[in-house]
Amino acid sequence: MSGISIEISQSGISALAGDGLTVGEKVKVEPIAGDRVSAMIVRKTGKIYGIEFLNLTAAQVEKISHSCQLLPLYRRNTLDI
């Protein structure tokens, strides 16, 4: 399923995606730190999902952290969705 990322951190990602995912479901998400990673759906509000990464390596966490430093700060009130 395709989606659009809204925010990302070392622990997870929020994404806008179609219906079909359920809270507690384990999924694969890509591209995260140049890889496909295991994750779990932990929250759903409409079509916005909170997705927690599972079992990331130290290198993947470091790559996400570095990438996050290059992104603008997420401000929740700026999105009209």
Rosetta blueprint (number, residue, H / E / L):
1 M L
2 S L
3 G E
4 I E
5 S E
6 I E
7 E E
8 I E
9 S L
10 Q L
11 S L
12 G E
13 I E
14 S E
15 A E
16 L E
17 A E
18 G L
19 D L
20 G L
21 L L
22 T L
23 V L
24 G L
25 E L
26 K E
27 V E
28 K E
29 V E
30 E E
31 P E
32 I E
33 A L
34 G L
35 D E
36 R E
37 V E
38 S E
39 A E
40 M E
41 I E
42 V E
43 R E
44 K E
45 T E
46 G L
47 K L
48 I E
49 Y E
50 G E
51 I E
52 E E
53 F E
54 L L
55 N L
56 L L
57 T L
58 A H
59 A H
60 Q H
61 V H
62 E H
63 K H
64 I H
65 S H
66 H H
67 S H
68 C H
69 Q H
70 L H
71 L L
72 P L
73 L L
74 Y L
75 R L
76 R H
77 N H
78 T H
79 L L
80 D L
81 I L
